[in-house]
Amino acid sequence: KVPLIVELKGYTSDVSVCPIAAEILDEYKGEYCVESFNPYILKWYKECRPDVIRGQLATSFMREGPRAPKYFLIENLMTNFITKPDFIAYNHKYPGKLSVVLCRKLFNIPVIAWTVQTAGEWSRCADRFDSYICEGLPKKRIKK
């Protein structure tokens, strides 16, 4: 019954994983949210499970990975007007990305840093994100 962050993977417009995941998660008694890099998955949840909290995952793809046009759109959060995510989970390495700042400051969308692994990473992005997705626990207490 712990809160879950469920990341759904998908690289095309095929969202067949969504009804399967939704059926499983419908049985879960605790709180959960769904997040994905794939805007089609978020759109499915918006339409078919509107009460489920949705998060758009993103990073600076142009620096780190595939450079196809769809990744440019996701990196710059240009699909948010369709998917209307409840939060954005952005790679903690890029807190100053203009689209992230605009979503957070102008549209009041909570922006979560992922995946923070050290106290140093935490302190470098402490003022630029609303919360954090951590992997492991820091070895010493972090002061905010």
C-alpha positions, 0 to 999 in steps of 0.5 A: 500500500505504498505510493507507486510511480508507474512508468509505462514504456512505449515508443510508438502510437501503440497503447495496447499496454495501457488497458492491461496496466490499468486493469492491474492498477485498478486492483491496487489499494494504494495511491499511484501515478502513471508517467511516460515519455510517450504522449500517446500513453498519457493521452490514453490515461487522460481519456480512459482513466481521467482520475489517474495522476499523469506525468510527462517524462522528458529529458534533453534528447538532443544532447543525450539520445535520439534526435527524431522530430518526435523527441524534439517535441517531447523534450520541449514539452510541446505535446502537453497541450494535448495530454495535459499532464498533472506533473512533469518529470524532467531529467535533473541535469537540465533544470534551466530548460526554457520549456521546463521553467515556463511550465513551472512558473507560468502554468504552475505545473509541478516539475519533478527532478529524475533520477537524483542519486546523490546529495550533490545532485539534490542540492544543485537542483533544489531550487529549480524543481518542486520534488524529486524522484530518487534512486537509493537514499543519500548517505547523509542528510540533505539540507534544503 
